[in-house]
Amino acid sequence: MRRSRSSSHSLALAELNITPLLDLVFVLLIIFMITTPLLEQQLPVDLPKSSKAASANLPDPKSILTLTLSKDGSVMLGPDKVGMDQLANLLTQRKARDPELVVSMRADSSLPYETVFRALEAVRSAGARLDLANFPDNKK
């Protein structure tokens, strides 16, 4: 008889009561629902509406040329590696073929200011529009 009593007691303990677990989940859900909008508060800003004239001013994606200045000083104009001394001539030739040329410049943050300035001068002398690319840091 003793044996049957212990086996029924162990069966009762084998069941899992999930009611406290569900209570905890619902409390956490309510806490997150209340705190999330508070974290996303921003300054109220009335943004200007885009007009057709403003959207017509956007460059054609085919007219955008990426200029990349890497940490070691190498210069990439689109997919091609070029020298800094050739940059102004190449941009002038490209501007002659495409009057709507926009140069999107990407530069490493550790570059000396002189290198960036020389690239800016090359873009300005070619007469192209300049766009400074800003990409999020993926290293973090």
C-alpha positions as CSV (number, residue, x, y, z in Angstrom):
1,M,0.0,0.0,0.0
2,R,2.8,2.3,0.7
3,R,4.1,1.8,-2.8
4,S,0.9,2.9,-4.5
5,R,0.8,6.0,-2.3
6,S,4.2,7.3,-3.4
7,S,3.5,6.6,-7.1
8,S,0.4,8.7,-7.0
9,H,2.3,11.5,-5.2
10,S,5.0,11.5,-7.9
11,L,2.4,11.7,-10.6
12,A,0.9,14.8,-9.1
13,L,4.3,16.5,-9.1
14,A,5.0,15.6,-12.7
15,E,2.3,18.0,-14.0
16,L,3.5,21.4,-14.8
17,N,1.5,24.4,-13.7
18,I,1.8,27.1,-16.4
19,T,-0.5,29.6,-14.8
20,P,2.2,31.6,-13.0
21,L,4.3,31.5,-16.2
22,L,1.4,33.0,-18.3
23,D,0.9,35.6,-15.6
24,L,4.5,36.6,-15.9
25,V,4.4,36.7,-19.7
26,F,1.3,39.0,-19.7
27,V,2.8,41.3,-17.2
28,L,6.0,41.7,-19.3
29,L,3.9,42.2,-22.4
30,I,1.9,45.0,-20.7
31,I,5.2,46.6,-19.5
32,F,6.7,46.6,-23.0
33,M,3.5,47.9,-24.5
34,I,3.6,50.9,-22.1
35,T,7.3,51.7,-22.3
36,T,7.9,51.3,-26.1
37,P,6.0,54.5,-27.1
38,L,7.8,56.4,-24.4
39,L,11.2,55.4,-25.8
40,E,10.3,56.5,-29.3
41,Q,9.3,60.0,-28.5
42,Q,10.9,62.6,-30.8
43,L,10.6,66.3,-31.3
44,P,7.5,67.2,-33.2
45,V,8.6,68.4,-36.7
46,D,6.3,69.5,-39.5
47,L,8.1,68.2,-42.5
48,P,7.7,69.9,-45.9
49,K,5.7,68.1,-48.5
50,S,7.5,67.1,-51.7
51,S,6.4,68.8,-54.9
52,K,6.7,67.6,-58.4
53,A,9.4,70.2,-59.1
54,A,11.5,68.9,-56.2
55,S,11.1,65.3,-57.2
56,A,12.0,66.2,-60.8
57,N,15.3,67.6,-59.4
58,L,16.5,64.2,-58.2
59,P,19.3,62.7,-60.3
60,D,18.9,59.7,-62.6
61,P,20.5,56.7,-60.8
62,K,22.6,56.2,-64.0
63,S,24.1,59.6,-63.5
64,I,25.4,58.8,-60.0
65,L,29.1,57.9,-59.8
66,T,30.6,56.7,-56.5
67,L,34.0,58.1,-55.5
68,T,35.6,56.1,-52.7
69,L,38.7,57.2,-50.8
70,S,40.1,54.4,-48.7
71,K,42.2,54.4,-45.6
72,D,45.4,53.5,-47.5
73,G,44.9,56.5,-49.9
74,S,43.7,54.6,-52.9
75,V,40.9,56.1,-55.0
76,M,38.1,54.2,-56.6
77,L,36.0,55.9,-59.2
78,G,33.0,53.6,-59.6
79,P,34.5,50.1,-60.0
80,D,37.9,51.4,-61.3
81,K,41.0,52.2,-59.3
82,V,42.4,55.5,-60.3
83,G,45.2,57.9,-59.2
84,M,44.4,61.1,-57.4
85,D,46.2,63.0,-60.2
86,Q,43.9,61.5,-62.9
87,L,40.7,62.1,-60.9
88,A,40.0,65.6,-62.2
89,N,40.5,64.6,-65.9
90,L,38.3,61.5,-65.6
91,L,35.5,63.4,-63.9
92,T,35.7,66.1,-66.6
93,Q,35.4,63.5,-69.3
94,R,32.5,61.8,-67.5
95,K,30.8,65.2,-67.0
96,A,31.1,65.9,-70.8
97,R,29.3,62.6,-71.5
98,D,26.7,63.1,-68.8
99,P,25.8,66.7,-67.9
100,E,23.7,65.5,-64.9
101,L,26.6,63.8,-63.3
102,V,26.4,63.5,-59.5
103,V,29.5,62.3,-57.6
104,S,28.7,60.4,-54.4
105,M,31.8,60.6,-52.3
106,R,32.7,58.1,-49.6
107,A,35.8,58.7,-47.5
108,D,37.4,56.8,-44.7
109,S,37.2,58.7,-41.4
110,S,41.0,58.4,-40.8
111,L,42.0,60.1,-44.0
112,P,44.0,63.3,-43.8
113,Y,41.9,66.4,-44.6
114,E,44.3,67.2,-47.5
115,T,43.3,64.0,-49.4
116,V,39.6,64.7,-49.0
117,F,40.1,68.3,-50.0
118,R,42.0,67.3,-53.2
119,A,39.1,65.0,-54.1
120,L,36.6,67.8,-53.5
121,E,38.6,70.1,-55.7
122,A,38.6,67.5,-58.5
123,V,34.8,67.2,-58.3
124,R,34.4,71.0,-58.2
125,S,36.8,71.5,-61.2
126,A,34.8,69.0,-63.2
127,G,31.6,70.9,-62.5
128,A,29.8,67.8,-61.1
129,R,27.3,67.9,-58.3
130,L,28.6,66.4,-55.0
131,D,26.8,64.1,-52.6
132,L,28.5,63.1,-49.4
133,A,27.6,59.5,-48.7
134,N,26.9,58.6,-45.1
135,F,26.7,54.9,-44.3
136,P,26.1,53.5,-40.8
137,D,29.0,51.9,-39.1
138,N,28.6,48.1,-39.4
139,K,31.6,47.3,-37.2
140,K,29.7,47.9,-33.9
